[in-house]
Amino acid sequence: MAFLAYSNGQKVPPSTQNMNGLVLPNGQVRIDFSNPDSSGNGITGIGQMRWIDGGWTFQMQMTSPSSSSVVTHWAYMYQLHPGEIPPESDGTKTQGSPLSNGWSWLSNSTWELTDTALAQEGVSSQQFTISLFDSGYFWGQGSDTTPFTVMGSVTPEGNLLLVYCYNNGTLIQRSGWLDGTSSSAMMTFRSYDGGSGAGKAILEA
């Protein structure tokens, strides 16, 4: 599998990745991507099969941490039929997709977070505020006892990918579900990488 990417409007040279995945009977998807020329850690995408515009798509979310940054991404993967050529992108960002803005009320929302990772550090809960939401992505800041940054994505159906990173470099990745409205909502999540971690975040009034 080859990936095309853009950075600051400029096309990045293609990178080739091996992929290995599975689709469960209920449509849940997991795909592991790895670089055939590197022994480093790969990338895991999680998602759900969705019937959109008359065809099946892989609706995928992923996060890719490195020593200096964290990248998160969500997208629909459509089947490319024999002989088809994928359309070129000019690298510009699509604004206001109707498929992703149903959760726009997340902007300026505050949440009470509990997580098994916090419990291991002797902290019962922490608070974070989502400062911005755009096209399915969100990010913000946490305070309370230990400062941290929060970022992630949520699909129109509520599939959630949540990352929070502490100033000491500790990175916690969670996948799960967002349910509710701007007046009452809850995030429930588990470990993104298959570990035993789990938690929840409740919207504060």
N, C-alpha and C positions, 0 to 999 in steps of 0.2 A: 504494500500500500504506500502511495506517495502523497505527501501533504504539500499544499501551497499555502504560503503565509505572507502577510504584509506587515510592515513596520513603518510607521510614520508615512504611510502612503506609498512606500516603495516595496516592490516584490522581493521577498527573501528567497534565496535559492531553494529548490525543492529538497526535502529530506525524505528518506525512505525508511519506513517502519514495518517490522513484522507485526502481525496481529493474530490473536488467539482469543476466541470468545465463546459465549453460549447464550442461548435464548431459552428461557423456561416456558412451560406451557401457558403461564399467565401473562406472557409477553415481557417479563423482566429481562434486561440485557446486561451483560458484563463483558467488556472487551479489554484485554491487556495488550498494550502496544509496547514494543521494545525495538531498540536500535540494533540492527544486526552487526554493526561495527563497534559496538561498545558493550562493556560488561557492567555498565551503570544501571541504576534503578530505572524501570520502565514507567509507563503511565497507565493508569486504569481509568476506563470510562464506564459509567453506570447509566442505565436508562430504561426506557420502555418503548415497545413497539406501539406506534400510533398510526391510525388510518386518517390521512390528511389529503385533501384535494384529490380523492379518487385513487390513492395508492398508499402502500405501507411505507413508513419511515422509521428509522432509528432515531428516537429523541434521546440525545446523549448529554451527560454532564461529566466534567472532569476537573481535576486540579493537579497541578504539577509544581511541587516545591523544588527549589534549588538552594544553594548555599547563600544566594543573595536576593532572591525574589520568589514570589508565588504567582503562578498564572492559573486563572480559572476560566472555564469556557463552557458554553452550552450551545447546541445546534441540532438541526434536523438533518439526518443523512438520508438522501434520496437515492434510489437505484439508478445507475447509469446504464442504459441499454446499449447493446453492441453497436458500435459505430458512432455513438453520441460523443460529443466533446463537451466537457464542462464549460460553462460560460466564464469568461474572464471577468475579474473584478478590478475596479480602478482603485481599490484600497480605501475608499471612503466608507464611513459608517452609515448604515441605514438608520434613519430616525423614526421613532414612534411606531414600531411594529405592532399591529393589533393583536399579534399572537402572544405578546409578552408583557403588556402593560396593565393587566388586570390587578396586579399587586402594587400599583404605584403608591397606595396609601402607606406602604412601608417607610417611605421617606419621613424622617423625624419621629419615628416610633421608638419607644423604649421598652426593653425586655429584661425580665429577671431570668437569669441562666443558672441551671443546676446541671452538673455533669459528674460522672464518675472520676474524670481526671481532676476536677476541683477537689473532690472528696479525698483523693490520695494526697493532696497538698494541705489538707486540713481546713479547706474553705467550703462552707456550706453552699454559697451562691454568690454570683456576681451580676452586675447590671451592665448592659450595653445599649447604645443608641445607634440606630441605622440613620445615617445622615443623608444618604442619597440612594435613589433607586433609578435605574435606567435600563429599559429593554430586557428585563429579567435579571439584571445584575444588581447587587446592593453592597454597600460597604459603610463602615462606621467605626466607632471607638467604644471601648469598655473602660470602666473606671473602677470604683470600689477599692479593694485591697491591692490589686496588681493590675496596672494598665495593660491593655491589649488592643489589637486591631482586629476587626471582624470584617469578613467579606464572603461573598458567595453568589449563588444563583438560585432562582426558583422558576420552574416551568409554569405555563398557564394552568396546568392541572394541580399544581402544588408540590411536585417533586422538589426536594430541597437538597442543596449542597452547601455546607457551612464550614468555613475555615476561621479559626481564631488563633492569632499569633501573639505571644507575649514578648515583652521587650527583652527578655533574657534568651530569646531564640526558640523557645518551646512552641511547637506548631501542632495544633489539634485539628483533625479533619473529620467531619461528620456528614452523613447522608441521612435523609429521612423525608419528612412530610410537613407541610405548612397547611393549617386548616383554620378557617375563621374569617372574620371581617375586621374592619378598622376599629370596632368597639370591643371585640372579644376574639382572641386568636391564640394559637399555641403551635410551637414547633416541637416535634418529637423526632429524635434522631439516634443513630447508632454509629459505630465505627465505620468509616469509609473504607478502610483497608482490610476489613474482616476480623479485627480484634474484638475484644469484649467491651469496649467503651460504649457508653450510651448517655443520653441526657434529654433535657427538654428546656424550652424557653417560653415563658408566658408573657403576653403583651400586658404592659401596665396601663391602667386607665389614665 
